[in-house]
Amino acid sequence: MTHPTSRRRPVAVLLATTMAVAGCTSTTQDPRSPASPANSLRPLPQNTESLTLDPADFSTTIDNPYWPMAPGASWTFRESDTTGTQQKVVVTVTDQTKRIANGVTARVVRDVVTEDGVPVEVTDDWYAQDRDGNIWYLGEATTEYENGKPVNTDGSFEAGVDGAQAGIAIPAGPAPGMTYRQEYYAGQAEDRAGVITVGQEQVQVPFGHFTKDILMTRDLVPLEPTVQELKFYAPGVGPLLSIHLDGNGGRAELVAHAPGNPDRALHRRAPDGSRKPTRGTDSYRLAHSRALHDNQRLDAAGRS
C-alpha cells in the first residue's frame, strides 16, 4: 500500500525519524496478535480470510477524521533516506470513481512520486468507506518508471480479481490493540497493521506541530518479515509522517496539505440503493478547522 498505505518501493513510503515523535509507549499490544477490540460494527478483516462485501454498505464519500478524502484534497511530502535519495510525493483525491471487481465503487486517489522532477512511480489507489466509518483499501494500478519511462506495473492488484481481497486503510474508532489486514493478494501483497496509541504522541513536520489525538499505527509485512513501519495521523488532516524501522530508513514529512471540497461528494448510497445526503460533511469541516486552528496557535506560540 502507498502511504499512507505503503508499498515496498525505494523511498515512496512516508518515512520519519523518531526525533519527530514524543511520548511513545511500549505497553500496547503487538499488532501481530489476532485479537482486535470490537470498536466497529463490522469485524475488521484479518490475515487471509475471504470476505464478501455488500456494495450498498460502501460510499465514495470518505470522511473518517484520520484521513478525510474530499475530492481535491492533497498531501505533499518531502522524502529522503540514509543513502541520500530525495523524492517528492503528491497524493491527490480525484473526482474519479472506479467500480471494483468485487462490486464496490471506490474513490480514485492518485499518488505521484518524482525525483528531480522526473516520475519514479505513478499509482491510482482505490478507497471506499463503509457505514461504520472504516476506510477500505481495494487495490491499485501502479506504474514504475526508470529515466522517466514506464518499465513495469508490478504490485498492481484489484480486490475480486485472482483471489485478491480488500483490507483496511484506516479503522473507525481506532483503539490500541486493534489489528487488521491492509490488503491481501497471495504472495504479492499481504500487509497487516495494528493501532499502537491514540492521543499519546506529538508530531513536528514542516506543515506544523500536532499534539492532539494523534493516531500511531504499525505496519507489518509477512512477505518481508524485517519490514516494520510506524505511521502517524492527525484528525482533520490525515497522514503526517511515518518511521521505517528497517532497511535504509529515512525521513519524509508533510510539507503541504489542501483539504479539498466535501461538497463535491455530497451523496452516498443507502442500503436500498437510493441516494441520500452524506453524513459527516459538517464533522469533517469542523475537525479540519480545529486541527488547523490548533496548529496555527502552536506555531504562533513557538514564534513568540
C-alpha positions in Angstrom: 0.0 0.0 0.0 1.2 3.5 -0.7 1.5 5.9 2.1 -0.3 6.1 3.9 -0.8 2.6 2.8 2.7 1.7 1.7 4.3 -0.4 -0.9 7.9 -1.6 -0.8 9.5 1.0 -3.1 12.8 2.7 -2.7 11.7 5.7 -0.8 8.0 6.2 -1.6 6.7 5.4 1.8 6.3 8.2 4.2 9.3 8.0 6.4 10.3 10.0 9.5 12.8 9.9 12.4 12.0 9.1 15.9 13.1 12.6 16.9 9.9 13.9 15.4 7.8 12.0 17.9 7.4 12.3 21.6 5.6 10.2 24.2 5.7 6.7 22.6 4.7 3.9 24.9 5.8 0.3 25.0 2.8 -1.1 26.9 0.5 -1.5 23.9 -0.4 -4.8 22.3 1.8 -6.1 19.5 -0.2 -5.9 16.2 0.9 -9.5 15.4 -1.8 -10.5 17.9 -5.0 -11.7 16.3 -7.2 -10.0 19.0 -9.0 -6.9 17.9 -11.3 -4.7 20.0 -14.9 -4.5 18.9 -15.0 -0.8 18.3 -16.6 -1.3 14.9 -19.9 -2.9 14.0 -18.2 -4.8 11.2 -15.4 -7.1 12.2 -12.1 -6.0 10.7 -10.6 -8.4 8.1 -7.6 -10.4 9.4 -4.9 -12.3 7.5 -6.1 -14.4 4.6 -9.8 -14.5 5.4 -12.1 -14.2 2.4 -14.9 -11.6 2.5 -18.0 -10.9 0.5 -18.7 -7.2 0.7 -22.1 -5.7 0.1 -21.6 -2.7 -2.3 -24.6 -1.0 -0.8 -22.7 -0.7 2.5 -20.0 1.5 0.9 -19.6 5.1 -0.2 -17.0 7.1 -2.1 -17.6 9.9 0.4 -14.7 9.4 2.8 -14.8 11.4 6.0 -13.1 9.3 8.6 -11.3 12.1 10.6 -8.0 10.4 10.5 -7.8 10.5 6.7 -10.6 12.7 5.2 -10.5 12.3 1.4 -12.7 15.1 0.0 -12.3 15.4 -3.8 -9.5 17.9 -4.5 -7.7 17.2 -1.2 -3.9 16.8 -1.5 -0.9 16.0 0.7 2.7 16.8 -0.4 5.6 15.0 1.3 9.3 15.6 1.2 11.3 12.4 1.5 14.9 11.4 2.0 16.7 8.3 3.1 20.1 7.5 4.6 21.6 6.9 1.1 20.9 10.5 0.1 18.0 9.8 -2.2 15.4 12.6 -2.1 11.9 12.4 -3.6 8.7 14.3 -3.6 5.3 12.5 -3.2 2.0 14.2 -4.0 -1.2 12.4 -3.1 -4.4 13.8 -4.6 -8.0 12.8 -4.2 -9.6 12.9 -7.6 -13.2 13.3 -8.7 -13.0 9.9 -10.4 -14.5 6.7 -9.1 -14.0 3.1 -10.2 -16.2 0.1 -9.9 -14.0 -2.6 -8.4 -14.4 -6.3 -9.4 -15.9 -7.2 -6.0 -18.7 -4.8 -6.8 -17.8 -1.9 -4.6 -17.4 1.6 -6.1 -14.2 3.2 -4.9 -12.7 6.7 -4.9 -9.5 7.1 -7.0 -6.6 8.6 -5.2 -3.5 9.4 -7.3 0.0 9.1 -5.8 2.8 10.6 -7.9 6.4 10.1 -6.8 9.1 12.2 -8.5 12.9 12.7 -8.2 14.3 15.9 -9.6 11.0 16.4 -11.3 11.2 13.0 -13.1 8.5 10.5 -12.4 9.5 7.4 -10.3 6.1 5.9 -9.7 2.5 6.9 -10.5 -0.3 5.0 -8.8 -4.1 5.1 -8.7 -5.2 3.7 -5.3 -8.8 2.8 -4.7 -10.6 3.5 -1.5 -14.2 3.4 -0.1 -15.7 3.9 3.3 -18.2 1.6 4.9 -21.2 2.7 7.0 -19.2 2.2 10.2 -16.6 4.7 9.0 -13.8 2.3 8.2 -11.8 3.2 5.1 -11.2 0.2 2.9 -8.3 -0.3 0.5 -9.5 -2.1 -2.7 -6.3 -2.2 -4.8 -4.1 -0.1 -7.0 -2.9 0.4 -10.6 0.7 1.3 -10.4 3.5 2.0 -12.9 7.1 2.3 -12.1 9.5 4.5 -14.2 13.2 4.5 -14.9 14.7 7.5 -16.6 11.2 8.9 -17.0 10.0 5.9 -18.9 7.5 3.2 -17.7 9.1 -0.1 -17.0 6.6 -2.3 -15.1 3.3 -2.4 -13.3 4.4 -4.8 -10.5 2.3 -4.5 -7.4 -1.0 -3.7 -9.2 -4.0 -5.7 -8.0 -7.7 -5.4 -7.6 -10.0 -6.9 -5.0 -12.1 -9.6 -6.5 -9.5 -10.5 -9.2 -7.4 -13.6 -8.9 -8.3 -14.1 -5.3 -7.2 -10.6 -4.1 -9.1 -9.3 -1.1 -9.8 -5.8 0.2 -8.3 -4.6 3.5 -8.5 -1.6 5.9 -6.6 1.6 5.4 -7.9 3.4 8.5 -10.3 1.9 11.0 -13.3 3.7 12.5 -12.8 4.5 16.2 -9.2 3.3 16.4 -8.1 1.9 19.8 -4.8 0.5 21.0 -4.6 -3.3 20.3 -6.9 -3.1 17.2 -5.5 -5.2 14.4 -6.5 -5.6 10.7 -5.1 -6.6 7.3 -4.5 -3.8 4.9 -4.5 -5.9 1.7 -4.3 -9.5 0.6 -3.0 -10.8 -2.8 -1.3 -14.1 -2.1 2.4 -13.9 -2.4 2.4 -10.3 -3.5 0.5 -8.1 -1.1 -0.2 -9.3 2.4 0.4 -6.2 4.6 -1.1 -6.1 8.1 -1.4 -3.3 10.7 -2.2 -2.5 14.3 -3.1 0.5 16.3 -0.4 1.3 18.8 -1.5 4.5 20.5 -4.2 7.2 20.3 -3.6 10.6 21.8 -0.2 9.9 23.3 2.2 11.3 20.6 3.4 14.6 19.3 4.5 15.2 15.7 6.5 18.0 14.3 6.6 18.4 10.5 7.1 21.4 8.2 3.3 21.7 7.9 3.0 22.2 11.7 3.2 20.9 15.2 0.4 18.4 16.1 -0.3 17.4 19.7 -3.9 16.4 19.9 -5.4 12.9 19.3 -2.6 11.7 17.2 -3.1 8.1 15.9 0.0 5.9 15.7 -0.1 2.6 13.8 2.4 -0.1 13.0 2.6 -2.0 9.7 4.0 -5.5 9.3 4.8 -7.3 6.1 4.7 -11.1 6.4 6.3 -11.4 3.0 9.2 -9.3 4.2 9.5 -10.1 8.0 12.1 -7.5 8.8 9.9 -4.6 7.5 8.2 -2.5 10.1 6.7 0.9 9.7 5.2 3.3 12.2 2.6 5.8 10.8 1.1 9.0 12.4 -2.1 10.7 11.5 -3.8 13.9 12.8 -7.6 14.2 12.9 -8.9 16.6 10.3 -5.6 16.4 8.3 -4.7 12.8 7.8 -1.2 11.3 7.3 1.7 13.4 8.7 4.7 11.0 8.7 5.9 7.5 9.3 9.0 5.8 10.7 10.6 2.9 8.9 12.4 0.6 11.3 14.2 -1.4 8.6 16.5 -1.0 5.6 17.8 2.4 4.8 15.3 4.1 7.0 15.0 7.8 6.3 12.6 10.7 6.7 9.6 12.0 4.9 7.4 14.8 6.2 4.2 16.6 5.3 5.1 19.9 3.9 1.7 21.0 2.4 -1.9 20.0 2.6 -5.1 21.2 1.0 -8.4 19.9 2.4 -10.4 19.7 -0.8 -14.1 20.3 -1.0 -16.5 17.7 0.7 -19.4 19.3 -1.2 -18.1 17.7 -4.4 -19.2 14.3 -2.9 -22.5 15.1 -1.3 -24.3 11.9 -1.7 -23.8 8.3 -0.6 -25.8 5.2 -1.5 -28.5 4.0 1.0 -29.0 0.3 1.7 -31.9 0.2 -0.7 -29.7 1.6 -3.5 -31.2 5.1 -3.4 -29.1 8.2 -2.9 -29.2 10.3 0.2 -27.1 13.2 1.6 -23.9 12.1 3.1 -23.3 12.0 6.8 -20.2 13.6 8.3 -19.6 16.6 5.9 -20.1 19.1 8.8 -18.0 17.0 11.1 -15.2 16.8 8.5 -15.2 20.6 8.2 -15.2 21.1 12.0 -12.4 18.6 12.5 -10.2 20.1 9.8 -10.9 23.7 11.1 -10.0 22.7 14.7 -6.8 20.9 13.6 -5.6 23.9 11.6 -6.5 26.3 14.4 -4.6 24.3 16.9 -1.6 24.1 14.5 -1.6 27.9 13.9 -1.9 28.5 17.7 1.1 26.3 18.4 3.2 27.9 15.6 2.4 31.3 16.9 3.3 30.4 20.5 6.6 29.0 19.2 7.5 32.2 17.4 6.7 34.4 20.5 
